[in-house]
Amino acid sequence: MKIWIDTDIGDDIDDALALLLAMASPELEIAGVSTVFGAVDKRAQIAKALLAMGGYEHVPVYAGCVKPVKQRAVFYEKVDGARVPKTYLPEVFSRYAYAHGAVEALRDALLASDDGLTVVTIGALTNIARLLGKYPQAAKKIKRLHIMGTAVGLNLNEFNITCDPEAAAVVLNSAIQKKVVGLDVTFQCTLSDAQRERLFACSSECVKTVMEMSRRWSHGMVLHDPLALASAFTQEFLTFVPGNLFVCRKGKYARGKCVDLTDFNWRVPPREDLSTASKVDAKKFTDFYVERICAFDRKIRG
């Protein structure tokens, strides 16, 4: 399966953990990676570095949209392309080169593909919304979107949606087939101390670098983004149900929250092009994740 990964790698460690899983999964062929939101250049350096360390130096990486469609601050913090991401290691990442023009690069990759691409979004949806607006014919070649975002069953503003509610509304209302994996299930996939120790014992440059990044994150390892990525190539861990998601775009505190309009209050019919994750076998997935990354570590050590 050919996939494109759109990511805000560099803060929460889960983006880097997802990129590890993509490299470790023989089911996937990574066609490209694009970065989004804020410090997209440094995010692109991180992605390019990890890909090179993992033996995927041929995969192109493109910096994408810095600012959301409308808002200029998220949770009172200004969206600034110059801000250094929390897990950025300058002595490691600064020497890696990348390209610009993520939206156009994704357009070209889609148009050049014979049967389209599966796109995994693990950041704000700005790049995808721009693609839909500027290049609708190319967007039609997206086979399916696998979106990490929303927190329908929790009283939370999930970050990826809150970063750009306008873009999220455009994407979720599009006719593209979509599978949405929210915090309702991803928070259940937290690595145990023993599982983290196994990853910290890995010795390849690639995995060791991600583990060093995780020290800077220092908020544990929750597999939000890896779970969304896994949904692109296996149905083994998640149960999906039809949904119809509405993105709140008004209100100081409501902006970015999502409501599933199929619930017993609103009773709106589900969309034919959208499903949301409702259950996860968390133990099975976290065990799978650690085993696959450890096997990848052994492989790239040779």
N, C-alpha and C positions, 0 to 999 in steps of 0.2 A: 504494500500500500504506500503510495506517495503522499507525504504530508508536508505541510508548511506550518511552522510554529511562529506565532506572534506573541511576544513576551515583553514584560517589564522587568526582566532579570536584573538583579543587583540589590534588592532590598530583602524582602522575605526570601528565605533560602529555598522555598519550594519550587521557584522557577528553575534554579540550577539543578535541583533534584529531578525535575521533570526532564530537563535536557539530558541528564545522565540516563534516564530511563529510555528516552528516544534512541540514544546511541547504543544502548544495551539490548534493544529489541529487534531481532532479525525480521520481524513482521513488517518493519517500517523502512521506507527509503525517505530520508530527509531531503526535500527539494530545496528548501531555503528556510532562513530564520529572519524575522524582522523584529525590531524593537519599537516600543511605544511608550509615551508618557514621560515627560521630564527629561532626564539626562540620557537621551536615546543614544548619544555617541558613546558614552562610557558603558552603557548597557550592551551596545553592539560589540565593544571590545571584549567584554566578559564572555559573551556568547561565542565569539570567534576564537578566543583563547581556549575555552573548554572543548570546543569542537576539534581544534587542532591537537590538543593534548590527548583526545580520545581517538585520534586517527581519522577524523572527519574534516580535515583541513580543506577538502574540496567543496564543502557546503558553503554557499554564499550567505553572507550576513549583511543586512541593510538596516540603517537607522531610519526610523519613521517619524510619525507626528509627535512633536514635543508637547503641544498644548491641546487641551480638549476643544470640542466644537464651540463651546460657549463660555464655560466658567474658567476662571483664572486662579482659583485656590480650592484646595480640597482639605476639609477639616482644619480650616484656618491657615493652612500652609500654602504659600504661593507656589504655583507650578513653574519651576525654573529649570531650564535646560543645563544650567551650570552647576546645579547641586550634585554633589558626589554621592552616589548610592551607598547605602550603609555597608554592604559587603564587598565594595570595590577594593581590590588590592593593587595599588598603583605600581608597585615593583614587579608585579606579575602580568598585569593586563595592558599596561600603557603601550607596549610595543606592537600590539596586534592591530592589523589594518582591516578595514571594513569599507562598505560602500554606503552611499546615500540613496534616497528615492525608494523607500520601501513599498509604497503604494504602487508605483509604476513597475517595480520589480515583480511584485505579486501578480499584477495584471499580465505582464509578459509571460510569467511562468504558467499562469492559467491558460492563456491563449495558445501557448506552445505545447501544452499537454494534450495527449490523444483523448483521454477520457476524464480529464479534470483532476483536481487535487482535493484531498481532505485537509481542512484548515483547523488547527487547534489554537484557540485563543486563551492565553493565560495572563492577560493584562487588560487594560482598558480597551474598549472596542473602537477606538478612534480610527485606526488604520483601515479596519474593515468597513466602517461607515463611509469613509472617504472613497474607498474602492466602489462601493455601491452607488454613491452619488456621481462619481466621475466616469466610471467604466462599468456600467451595468451589464454590458454584453460579456465582459470578462468574468464578472461576479457570477453569472449564470453557470460557469464551469466549476464552481465550488460544489463538490459532491455532497459534503456535509460539514457543518461547523460543530466542533466540540468545544463548548464554552465553559470555562471555569468562572462562575459568577453567580450572584444572588444569594439570599439567605431567607427564603420565603417563610420557613417555619421558625425563624429566630427573630428576636427584636434587635436586629443589627442592620447597619448600612454596610453591605459588603463592599470592599475597597474597589475592585475592578469596575463594578457598575457605578459606584459613586464618583469615581474619577471622571467619568464622562457620561452622565445620564442621557444626554441627547443622542450620543452615538449609540448607546445601548438600546435606546428605543428604536432607532432606525434599523439596527441589526435584528433585534428580536421580532420586529414587525415585518421583516423581509420574508420572501417566499422560499428562501434557502432552507433545506432540511437542517434542523438544529437539535443537538442534545446538550442540555444544560446541567452542569454538575455544581451544586451549591454547597454552602457551608453546612447545611443541614446534615449532609453525609460526610463531607471531607473532614470535619472536626473529629469524627470518630476514628480517623486514620492517623493517629499519633504514634510515632515510633517509641517503643519502650527503651529504657536504659540499655538493656541487653542488645537490642537491635541497633541502637546508635553506636554502641561499642564495637559491634561487628563492622560497621562502616568506617569508624575511626581507625580500625586495624588494617584497612586497605592501604596498599603502598604504591599504587600507580600515581603518577603526577596528576592525572585528571581527577580522580576521586579524592586524593589528598587535598587538592586545591579547593574542591567543593566543601570538604569538611572544615578547612580553615576559614572559608567564607561563613560557614555556619557558626563558628565561634563569634564572629562579629555580629551575627544576627542575634544570638543568645536568647532566643525565645522558644527553644525546642524545635522539633522537626515534625510538622504536621504536613501530610502529603496531599495538600489541596490540589496543586497543579499536576503532580504525577497521576492522581486518580482521574482527572479529566483527560489527560493524555492516554491513559490506559483504555479509557472508554472508546478510543478511536480504533483499537485493534482487537479488543476482546469484550465479550459480554459476560465474562466469568464472575465479575465482582459486583456489578451494579444492577439494580432493578430500576427501570424507567417507566413513567406513566405519562400519558398525554397531559399537556399543560397549555395555559394561555397567560403569558406574563405581561403585566403592565408595569412600566417604570415610572415612578413618581418623579416629576421634574419641578415641582413647586414646594415651597415650605422650607424653612431654614434647616429643620432636622429631618424632614421626610425625603428630601432630594436624594435620589439614588436607591431608595428602598423599592423592592419589587413585591407585587401582589399577584398571586395566582388567582385569576378571575374564575377558575373552574370550581372554587371552593363552595361550601354550602350557603354562603351569604350571597355571592354574586351570581353564581350558577350560569356563567357564560360558557358556551360550548368550547371544548379544547380545540386548539389549532391542529391541523393535519400535518404541519411542518415542524412541530416543536414538542419535545418531551423533556421531562425533568427527572433527575435521579431521586428516587424515593427511599431506597434501601441500599446498604452496602454490607458486604461481608468483610468487615474491617480487619479481622485477624488474618484471614486468608490473603487479603491484599497486602498488608504490611509485611507478612512473611514472604510473599511473592516478590515484593519490591526489593527487600534486602538480599534475597537469594540471587535475583537477577543482577543487581549491581555488583555483588561480590564475584559472580561469574565473569562479568564484564571486566572487573579489575584484574582478575587472573589472566584473562585473554589479552589485554593490552600491555600487561607486563611481559607477555611472551613466554 
